[in-house]
Amino acid sequence: MNNEQHPSVPIKEKHMNIISIKAIEDIGYDLQDSILLKSLAPEVNTQCRRGLYFQDGKRRVDYILTYPIKKTSSSRRHTSRLRDNAFTRTLRRGRGPPPPAPKDDAEVGSPDHSLDHHDDDKCLRREEFESNLIEMGLELERDEEAKTPGVGFVKIHAPWSVLCREAEFMKLKMPTKKVYEVKNSSGVMEKINAFISKLTDPLHPNLEENRIQKVKHLSYPFSREKQHLFDLSDKDSFFDSKTRGSLVCEVLKRTKCTKAKFSMGITSLLGSGVYLAAYPLHDGDVGGENAEPNDRKLLYEEWASYSVFYKYQPIGLVRKYFGEKIGLYFAWLGIYTQMLIPASLVGVIVFLYGCVTVDDDIPSMEICDQRKNITMCPLCDRVCSYWNLSTACGTARASHLFDNPATVFFSIFMALWAAFFMEHWKRRQMRLNYEWDLTGFEDEEDHPRAEYEFRVMQKTLKKDHKSQKPEKEKLTCKDRFPAYMTNLIMMLLMIGVTFAIVFGVILYRISTKAALAMSSNPMTRSNVRLTVKTTAAIINLVVILILDEVYGAVARWLTVLEVPKTDKSFEERLIFKTFILKFVNAFTPIIYIAFFRGRLGGRPGSYLYVFESYRMEECAQGGCLMELCIQLSITMLGKQLIQNNLFEIGVPKLKKLIRYIKSKRGSFQEEEYEKKLQRYETDYFLEPFAGLTPEYMEMIIQFGFVTLFVASFPLAPLFALLNNIIEIRLDAKKFVAELRRPDAARAKDIGIWYNILRGVAKVAVIVNAFVISFTSDFIPRLVYKYMYSPDGSMHGFVNHTLSYFNVSHFQNGTAPLEPFHLGFYVDICRYKDYREPPWSLTPYEISKEFWAVLAARLAFVIVFQNVVMLMSDIVDWIIPDIPKDISLQIHKEKILMMDLFMKEEQGKTRIEDSCKETSHSSLTRSRSVSTTCKNY
């Protein structure tokens, strides 16, 4: 597109009068400096001063590029102005990129004011890139006199013609003049929906867009040839700020620097430091007396405020301001949080059921009955003495709160809940696709990343030295093989580190338990188990939090080593590695407690030892479920409170403070101290947007806590719900006020995250089946009640699960130092297992009761897994992915669009026919006139 139709904007210093540039072009170089000095500091309107517009106050700033500059003496700044304006004149006259500076240029040749070769090369690349941007039709304005030290700003404006061109290239669907009525459900459903809408009206944000729309504009991919279809009465607002920024971003990605041997796009220029940052501007301030109404301020008041925590999110406005990809994330988070409400209610009911029935639980009553006087075998060698079963009363009663028949029902409920959640989200996603005009949208072609282009450049350079014919290169599996091997080794190493730390915590528990058992304080000895459990869980939490940060950095480093070609490929590989490492990190301690603890220790007289001195730990009399609950609750709550909330609030504020302090040290001591920062300078101090991967990751891990071990912790959905209510507003505040405005990206779904969610939901069914059957006492109780109980009750269950041991069979050096218990010599002690007594023909061998319980456990796993998965598949099959009303509206849109084009074609045909008739009648009249003239 030529420069006459899209006039370039001079690249100049801040406060320079734009009109003066035209006059400067006809004046000699000797007079330029004085004229430029006189043209500085004109009156600038308030809109320009805020940095949202160019100096003329009319053209809006759509995008910002920042670059490093070096402040030197005034003579260098004057020379820089000359070069900038010579460069501008060249661009305005359409002569292509500027010529290189002469050797005697003060900026290059002077020993006192010269740049090094690297900085000079960056400057040349910037000039070439910006000249190419102007050739693409964009308009630029430079600001090097900002209050931010060492940073220059290039303001970019896209004129109407460029916006139209890019919108057509990207196939953006825009609303046409044609509107049609949106018909909602009829009959009873319409009345029900109207009643629900009226009931929930106080929960909606105070926005116009939340009112029920009865008409909708027909949307069509924008085309310059069909501009008559669209309402272009107000061209300034036809493309909103989000769309304008995304269109400019697309131009930036397509524009290349071709002066060097290898072309470099904006990603390469950012990666090599030619530019420091590239970002669209926020619409305005979020607060203050002089803040004008804008979408950002509206989002801050109606979305990012904790006072509106009970209201629905303004998802339409979020999408309008941040784009579809971020809008879909918050829509998904909102649906997930809503679905946690019924899960929390059922979980609380299950927990209350355990509280109400704890006094009626016969096994707990038997354990707490001191009259039974059951002597248990020592918990550790030598220093631990015999103990009475009744001392485990508190643990047994607490275990019943989570280990009761209602937990089985709750596990089935949560499996079906996960299926309903996935189906509900798919339907909501399709509704959003319709409302946001994303039907028929296909993923856009991604541009190569800077690192990939650089590696290809290196590969081509090596081949060029060997062969004279340059060929277009790309990275193959052979090139990436060292990176793949490094990935495999490092992933296994990191997983090994997690296992080693879990093993270290096991040793801590064993050694601490033995040390506390030797304490002279009876209170300490009586609370050994609780102390060890709690402190070990806290240690696990601290390690998990530290390793989460380490694994995140390692996963990113490994992904960078692979050099993926596109941002989408990079994101998917990063998500996969991060999920594997963080999932293993979070759930390995829990899996150990649930499925391995107490099953590897052996039996009295034949214990399993680690390093020949540490005896493997056992579960409490009430089972390991209580310990599993403690570990789950501390890990889940700790991650949510410390990592998800404290880190998200504190770290961005700390980084912003550090950037502000660095800037203040160099710049805020000048005379312009009191001046207000421009909008683009304020945004520069905000934290760069790092993608949605961390946000999704913390929610996926939370989803794992809610579904994977919910049989042992029915309050998990409640804690997740409370966390998410805060998380939504916290994330909203972060996006609106703490982060630079991200580039708006279109997307029709949440991508790979949906597949991860489905995978976690499927695994959760299997895990809960094993937790119920192997970790809890649900199956042993059923087996005893229906196979071994003499009266069909649970009386005698505790005695049935305890085996006998003759203390004379202890290994040498492992028997307790104190052979007496409660003043009596102990010859027989009890331990929890299904084994033959010492007086049988096969002493201490596994009994037939063990095999009966094992068979029942395996049968339960198979039945539970298949029944629940079948029910989930039925839910998936019954509920359609696309709501019926949306399907009808999409079909209606297609028919209306066909009718619109048919009418347009018919109109064209009528016009052509009338033109033919007119030309034919004119020809007939001319012939008759010529005949008359001849006769005359």
N, C-alpha and C positions, 0 to 999 in steps of 0.2 A: 504494500500500500504506500503510495508516494507521500512525500513529506508536505506537499502543498495542501493536500486534503487533510492531513493530520499534522499541523504545525508543531515543531519541536519547541520545547521550553528550554531556555538557557540554563546551563549548569553554572550556578553562581553562588556567591556567598550569601549568608543570611542578611535580611533587611536590604537587599539590593533592589532598586527599582527596576521592574521588568521592562518597562518602556525604554529605559536608557540603553538597553542592549542594541536596539535597532539603530540608535544614533551612533553608538560606538563603532559599528561595522564600517562606517564611512570616515572614520577619524584615524589618524596615524597612531602607531604604537606609542609614541612619546607622550601623547595627550591622554591615553587611556587611564593611566593610574590616577591622575587628578580628577578625571570625570567620575571614575568609579568611587573615589573617596567622597565626592560631593553627593553621589547618589545613595550613599548608605543612610540607614535609619530614617526611612520615610514613615508616614503615618500608616500603621497597620491596624486593620479592624480586629475586633475581639475574636472572631472566628479563626483568623489566621494565627493570632497569638497563641491560641490553644493548639495549634499545629494540626488541625483537621483539614485545612484548606491550603492551597498554594497562596503565594503572596497577593494574587489578584483577588482573593476572597471569593472566587466563583468555582474554581476547579477543586474537587474534593480529593484528598489524599487517599488512595486506595491501597497502597502498599508501601513498605519502608525497607530499604537496604541500609545496613550500617557497615562502615569500613574503618580500619585503623588509620589515624593520621598522626603526624608528628608536628607539634607546635615548635616553631623556631622563631627567628627574628621577623620584624615587620617587613624587611626587604624580601624575604622569601615568600611571605604571604602575598605581597604585591605581585611578585613574579608568577606565583601560582594563579592569581587572577588573570594574568595575561594569557597563560597557557590555557586556562579553562575557557576563556572567551574566544581564543583562537580556535580551540576545539569546537566550541558552540557554533561559531560562524561556519566552520567547515560542514557541520551537521546540517545547519539551516540551508546551506546551498546545495545539499544533496551530494556531497563529494565523497561520502564514505567515511571510514575511520580517520582520525587525525594523523598527520605525519609524525614520525618520531622527533623528539626535541633535538635542536641543533647542539653541536658539541660545546658551543660556548654559552649555552643556556645557564643562567645563574643557578637554577635548581639542580642541574645535573653536573655542571662542570666546576662550580665553585667548591673549593675544598672545605670552606667553613659551613656551607649550607647544603651539602650534597646528601642524597639518600644512598644507602648501600644498594648493591645490584639487586638484591632480593626484593626490597621494598619498591624499587623502580620498576621491576618486572610486574609486581602486583598492580602498581598504578597504571601501567600500560594495558594490562588485562582488563582492569576496571573500565578504562576509557573505551576500549574496543567493545566490551560487553554492553556498556551503556549506549554507545552509538548504534549497536545492533538493536537494542531495545527501541530506540527512537525510530529506526528504520521499520520496526514492526508496528509502529504507530503509537507507541506509548509516549507520554509527556513526562519529563523529569525536571526536578528542581533540587539543587544541592544546598546543604547547610553544613558548613564547617565551623561556624562560630557559636555552636550550641554550648550549653553550660557543662555538658558531659566531656570530661577531658579525654583526649586521644581518640575520640569517636566522631566520625562524620556521618551525616545522614543524607540519603538520596530518597526524595519523595517521588512517588510514581502515581500518575493519574492516567486512567484509561478513558479516552473519549468514546462517544457513542458508537462510532463506526467499528472501533476495535472490540467493544463489548458485544456488538451484534455478530461480528465475525467469529469470535471465540465461543459465543453461545451456540452458534450453528455448528461449529466444529465439535463441541462437547455434547451436542444433541440435548440441550437443556429443555425440559418441558416447562413451558410458561403458560399462564392462564390466558385464554382467548376472550373475545368479547361475548362469545356464546355462553349462556348460562342455562342450567336445567335444574329442575326440582329434585331434591334428594328425598326419596320416599322412605320413611322408616317403616318399622313393622306395623302391621294393621291389626285391628281387632283387639283381643285381650292383651297381646304382647305390647301393643302400643300404650295401652293404659298402664300396664305394669311398669314399662320403661319411663313413662311420664311421672308416675308416682315415685319411683326410685330417684329420678332426676331432681324432683322437687325436694325429696328428703335429703339428698346429698348436696343440694345447692350451697349450703354454708361451707362445704368442704372444698369448693372450687376457688381458685385464685380470682382476684378482682380484675379480670381481663375480658376484653370484648370477644376474643377468639374462643373463649370457653362457652359462650352462648351457643345453643344448638343452631346450626346453620341449615336452613331449609332449601337453600340454593347453592350451587357450586359452579364455578367457572370450568368450562371444558378446556383441558390442557392439551397442548400440541408442541412437539419439538420445534424450537425457534428456527425460523428461516427468514433470511433477508428478502427472499422473493415473495414471501407470504406475510409481510409485515402488516398488511391490511386486516389480518385476522386478529391481531392483538390490539389492546387498548394502549396506544402510545401518546395519550393526551399529556401525560407527565413523564417525560423521558428520564428525568432525574431520579425518580423513585421506581421506575419500572424494574430495574435491577437493584435489589437491596445491597447493603454494604457487604453482607456475607458473600453474595454472588459475585459482586465486583471484585472482591479480594481473591476468590477462587479462580476467576477468569484471568486476572493478572498473574496469579501464581502459575497457571498453565502456560502463559506466554513466557514467563521466566524459565520454566523447565524446558521449553522448546528452544529457547534462544541459546546459541553456542558462541564461544570464542574460537575463531578459526585462524587467528593470526599465528598461533604456535603450530607446531607440527601436528599436534593432536587437539581435537576440539574438546572444549570444557564447558559444561553446563553450569547452572547455578549450584547444583549439589556439589560439583567438583570445586567450584570457586569458594563455597562455604567451607568445604573440607580442607582446602589448602590455605585458608586464611585471607584470601583476597577480599572476601566480605566476612564480617563478624556474625551477622544475623540477618534474617529476612522474615518479616512478619507483617500481617495486616493490622490496622489500628483498631483499638476499641472505639466504640461510638462516642464515648464521653466519660465524664466522671460519674461515680456511683453515689456521691454525697456532696455536701457543701451547699452554701446558700446560693451560689451562682450556677449550680449544676442545672443544665437545661434538660428537659424531659427526653429520654432516649431509651432504647431497648435494654441497654446495659443497666441503667438505673432501675428500670422496671423489674428486671430479673433479680437485682439485688434486694429489692423490697418485697417481691412476691414469691421468691424462690429461695434465695440464699440467706434468708433471715430465720433464726431459730423460733421466732414467734409464730411462724406459719407452719410449724412442723406437722400439724394435724391435717393440713390441706393437701390436695392433689398437686402434682407438679405441673407447671405450664409447659408441657412437652412441645406443643406447637411453637411457642416462643423460643424455647431452647434450640429447637431445630432451625428456626429462622435466624438465630444469632450465631450458632456454632456449627451448623451443618447436620446432615443426616446421621453421620457415624456417631457423633457424640450424643445426638438426640436419641438414637437407638439404645445406647448404653444406659442413659438415665431412664428411658422407658422400661427397659429390661429390669433395672434395679428397682423401679417402682412396682412392677408386677411381682417380682420376687418378694419384696417387702410386704405387699398386700397378701400374698399367698401364705406368708409366715403367720398371719393372724389366726386362721383356723388351726394351723399346726401348733401354735403356742397354747391356744385354749385347750386342745386335747391333751397336750403334754402336761399342762398344769392339772387337769382333771386326773390324769394317770398318777401324777405325783401325790395329789391329795388323797387318791384312793389308797396309795401305799401308807400314807400317814394315818388314815382312818382305820385301816385293817392291821396295823402293826401289832396291836395288843391281842389280836385274834390269831396271829401266826404261830402255829404250834411249834415248828422247829426253833423259832427264836425264843419261845417260852421255855423250851427244854434246855437250850443253851444257857439261859439266864437263871435257871433253877439251881440254886446252890446246894440243895439237898442231894442232888445226884452225885456231886463230888467226883467228877470225872477228871483223872490226872492225865495231863497231856505230856508228850515227849518234849525235851528241850528244843528251843528254836535255834540254838547255836551250840557249838562244841565247847565242853569244859566249863566256860564261865556262865553259861545259861543254865538255870535250874528248871526243875519240873514246874508246871503251872496248872492252875485250875481252869477248866473250860468256861466256867461262869465269868471269868475276867474278860472274855470276848463278847460279853452281852451287848455292850454299846455298838460294837462293829456289826454284830448280827442284826440288831434292830435297825440300824442305819441301812444295811444292805437290803432289807425288805422294802425300803422306800423305792428302790429302783429294780429290785429283783422280785417281781410279783406277776401273777397271770396277766395283769393289764399291759405289761410291757410287750407281751407277744402281740396283743391286739394293736398296740401303738406302732410296732415295727411294720405290721401289715398296712396300717393306715398311712405311715410315712412313705412306703413304697408306692402306694396308689397316689398319695399327695404329689410325689415327684412326677408321676406320669401326668396327672392333671395340670401341674405347673408347666411342663413342657408343651402340652397341647394348648393351654391357655396362652402361652407366649407366642406360639406359632400363629394363632388366630389374631392376637393383638398386633403382631408383626405385619400380617397381611392387611389389616385395617390401616395401619400407619403407611404402608406402601401405597394404598389407594389414596389416603388423604394427602400424602406428600408427593403424589404424582410420580411414583417410582415403579409403577407397573410396566413391565417390559424393559426395565433398566438392566443393562449388562455391565459387568465390571470394566472399568476403563483400563486401557493399556498403561502399565506403570513405566515410569522412566528409569533408566539405569542409575544406580547409586554411585556416589562419588568414588567410593573405595573400589568398586568394580571397574569403573572407567580407568582409574589409576593403575590397577593391576593389569588390565588389558594393554594399557599404554606401555608398561614395563615389558610385557611379553612381546609386544610388537617391536619395541626398541631392540631387544635381544635378537629377534629374527632378522631385523633389518641389517644388522651388522654382518649376518651370514648370507643373506640373499638380497639381491638387488630389487626384486619385484615385491613391493609391499602388498600384503594381503590383509583383509579384514579378519581380525583375530577374536576369539572368545575363550573363556575359561572352560576347560573340560574337567572330567572326573580325575584325570591324571594330574592336572594342575592342583586340584583340591585334595588329592589323596593324603598328603601329609597333614592337612587340616582335619580331615575325617578321622585319621588315626589319633591325632591329638585329642579330638572331641571324645572318642571312645574311651581312651585311657583316662582322661580327666574326669569324665562322667563316672566311670567305675571307681576312680580314686575318691571323688567327693562322696559317693554313696558309701564307700568303705570308711571314710571319715565319720559319717553319721553313725554307722554301726559301731565303730570304735568308741564314740562318745557315749552311746547308749550302754555299751559294755562297761565303760568307766563309771557311769551312774549306778550300774548294778553293783560294782565293787564298792562304791560309796555306801550304798544301802546295807550291804552285808557287813562291812567293817564298822559302820556307825551303829548298827543294831547290836553288834557284839560289845562295842565300847560303852553304849548306854546301859546295856544289861549289867555291866560291872559297877554301875554307879551306886553310891551309898544312899542316894536320895530315893525313897520309895515312890515319890510322885514321878520322878524321871523314869524309873523302871516300869511303872504302870502305863506310861504313855509312850513307850518305845515305838510301837507300830505307827501311831498317828504322827509322831515327830518325824520319823524316817520317811513316811509316805509324803508328807507335806513338803519337807525340805528338798527331797529328791524331785518332786514335781516342779518346785520353783527353780531348781538348778536346770532341769530339762527346759523350762520356759526361757530362761536366760540364754541357754545354748542355742535354742531354736531361733530366738530373735537375732542373735549374732550371726548364726549361719545363714539365715534368710538373706541378710545383706550381702554376705560373702558369696552365696550361691547366685544371687542376682547379678553381681558383678562378673562372676566366673561364666555364667551362661551368656552374658552379653559379649564377653571377650572371646568365647568359643565361637559364637555366631559371627563375629567380625572376622575371625580366622577363616571361616568358610567362604567369605566374600560372596554373599548372595547377590544376584543381579539386580533385583528390584526391592523396593521397600516392603511390598507384600510378602515376598519370599523371606526377607529378613525377619519380618514380624512373626511369621508362622514358625520359623525355626527357633527363634528366640522364645516364643510362647511354649513350644514343646519342651525345650531344655529346662526352662525355668519351672514349668509345671512339674516335671519329673523330679527335679532336685528339691523343690520346696514341698512337694507332696511327701516324698520319702523323709525329709527332715521333720515335718510336722507329725507324721503318723507312725514312724518307726517305734518310738517309745510306747505309744498306745497299743500298737500291734503286739509288741513283746508282752505287755501286761495282760492283754486279752487272750492270747493264744499260746504263749510259751512259759510264762512264769508259773511255777508250781508243778510243771509237768516234766522238768528236766532235773529236779533235785534228787531224785532217788527216794530211799526210805531209810528209817533208822537202822543203823548197822551197815548200810551200804549207800552212803550219800555220794553225790557227785561233787567233786572239788575242782576249783579253778586255781591254777598255780599251786596245787597240792596243799593249799592252806585256807582258801575261801570256799565255804560251803554254799552251794546255790540256794537261793531264797525260796520260800514257800508262800502259798496264799494263806490268808487268815481263815479261821473256821467258817466264816460266812461266805467264803469264796473271794475271788479276785475282782468281782464286779465293783465293790466299793472302791478299791484302789484305782480301778479303771475310771470310775466316775470322778474321783479326785484329780487324776491326771488330765482328764478331758476338760473339766471345768476350769482348772488353773491355766491350762494351755490356751483354751479358747478365749477366756476372759482376758488373760494377759495379752494375747496377740491383738485382740480388738481394742483394748484400752491403751496399751503402750504403743504398739506398732501402727495400727490403723488410724488412731486418733491423735495421740500425742506427737508422733513423728510427722504426721501430715500437717498438723498445725505448726509445730515448732520449726521443722527443717526449712520450709519455704520462707518463713519470717526471718530466720537466722541468715539464710543466703541473701535475702533482700537487704538486711541490715549491713552485711559485709560489703555488698556492692555499693551501698549508699555511703558507707564510711570511706571506702577507697575513693569514691568520686568526690566526696567532700574534702578529702585531704588535698586533692590536686586542683579542684575547680571552684569550690565555694568560698575561696578567699578573695575572689576578684571583685571588681566594683559592681558587677551585675548580681550581687548576692541576693538581693531582694526580688529579682525577677522570677516570675513563675515559669516552671518547666513547661515546654511544649508537650503536646499529647504524645508525640512519638518518642520524646525523651523519657517521659513517665513510663511508657510501656517498655522501654528498653531496660529499666530497672526491675521489671517483673521477671519472675522465673519462667524460663522457656518451657513450652509444652513438650513433655517427654513421651506422649502417647498414652493410650488407654490400657496398655498391658498391665501396669501395676494395679489399676483400679479393678479390672476384671479378675486378676489373680487373687487378690485378697478375698473377693466374693466367692470365687470357686473353692478356695480352701475352706471358707466358712460353710459353703454348701456341703463340703465333705464332712465337717464336724456335725452338721445338722442331720445328715442322712446315714453316714457310714456306721456310726456307733450309737445311734439314737436309742437302741434298746437298753443301753447302760446309763443314758443321761437324757431323760425325757424333757428336761428343762432347756435343752440346747436351742430349740426353736424360739423360746421366749427371749433368751439372751441375744440371739441373732437379730430378732425383731427390734429390741431396744437399741442395739448397736446401729442397725440400718436406719432407724429414724434419725439418729444423729449423723450417720455417715452421708445420707443424701444431702442434708443442709451443709455439712462440712465440705463435701465435694463441690456443691454448688457455689459456696463462697470462694473456694479455691479457684474454680474456673472463672468466676466473674471478676474477682478482685485481686487474686494473687498470681495468676498466670497471664502470660502474653496471649493474645487472641490466637487460637490455632487456625491453620488453614482449613477451611470448610471442605470436608471430604464426603462424597456421596457413597452410600451403602444401602443395600436392601435387606441385610440381615446382620447378625452379630458374628458371622464367620465361623472360625474354627472353635470358638468358645461353646457353641451349641453342641458340637460333637463331643467335646470334653464333658459337658454337663450330662449328656445322655450316657456316656461311659461311666461317670461317677454314680449315676442313678442305678445303672445295672449292677455295678460292683457292690453298691450298698445293699442290695437284696441278698447277695451271697454272704457278705460280711455279717449282716444282722442275723442271718440264719445260723452262722457258726457261733456268734456271740451268745445267742439264746441257748443253743444246744450244748456248747462246750464250756462257755465261761460262766453262765448262770447255773443255778440248781434246778431250773424248770424241768428238764428231762429226768434227772435222777428222782425228783419228787414224784413225777408221774409214774415212773417205773415202780417205785416203792409202793405207791398208793394202790396200783392195780395189779401188782404181781407178788409183793412180799408182805404187805400190811395185813395183819390178822383180822382187823375189823374194817378195812377200807378207809381208815383215817390216816393222818400224818403222825400219829403217836408212834414213837420209836424210830423215827426217821434219822435223827442225829446218831443214835447208837448204831444204826444200820450202816452209816457211812464211815464209821470209825473202825480201824483195825487195831489189833493187839500187838505189843512188842515186849519181849522179855529183855529187861535192862542188862542182863548178863551177856547179851549178844552184841553189845556196843563194841566197836573197834577199839583197839588199844589207844589210849590217850584222848578219846572223844567223849567218854562218859562224864556226867556232871561232877564237879568237885564236891558238891553237897548232895549225897545220896538220899537225903530225907526231904519229905514234903509235908508241911503242916504237922511236923513232929512224928511222922510215920515213915518207916523205911519203904521205899518204892521198889517193887520187883516187876510190876507190869505197868506200862504206860500206853497211851492211845495216840494214834495219828490218823489223819484223814486220808483214806485210800481204800480200795477194794482189794484186800489181800487175805490169804489164809492165815489163821492164827499160828503161833509157834508150836502148839501142841498137835497140829494136824500132821498128816503124812507128808505133805508138801509145804513146809512152813514158809511163809512170806511170798509164796507164789501168787500170781494174779488169780482172783477168784472168778467163779462163773457169773457173779453179779456184775463184775466189771464188763464182761463181754455183752451181757444183756443191756446194760446202760449204753455201751458204745454202739451197739446195733440200733438202739432207739434213737440215739443222737444222729447217726448217719441217715437213718430213715427220715427223721425230721428235717434235716438239711435238704434232702432231695425233694420231699413233698413241699416244704415251705418255698423253696426256690422256684419250683415249677409252677405252683399254684399262683404265687404272687406275680411272677413274670407273665403268666397267662392272663391274669386280671389286668395287668398294665397294658398288655397288647390289645385286650378288648377295649379298654379305655381309649387307646390310640386309634383303634378302628372305628369306634362309635362316633367320636368327636371329629367332625370334618376340619381340615386345616384352614379352609377359607370360609368365613361366615357367609351364610346364604345371601344376606342383604348386600354384602360387598361384592359377591359374585354377580348379582343382578345389576348392580351399579356399574361394574366394569363392562359388562355386556352392553348395557345401555349407552355407555360412553362410546363404545366402538360403533354402534348404530348411528348415534348422533354425529360422530365424526364423518362417517360415510355419507350421511345425508348432507352435511355441510359441504363436502367436496363435490358431491353430485350437483348441488345447487350452484356451486361456483363454476363447474364445468358447463352446466346448462346456460348460465349467464354469459360465459365466454362464447358459447356457440351462438346465442342470440345476437350478441354484439357483432360477431363475425358475419352472420347472415345479413344483418342490417347494413353492415359496411359493404357487402357484396351487392345488395339491392341498390344501395345509393350509388355505387360506382357504375352499375349496369344502367340505371335510369339516366345518369349523367352522360354516359356514352351514347344512349339512344337520342337524347336531346341534341347532342353535338352533331350527330349524323343528320338529323332532320334539318338543323340550321344550315349545314353545309349544302344539302340538296336544294333548299330554298334559294340560297345564294347563287348556286349554279343556274337555276331556272331564271333567276332575275337577270 
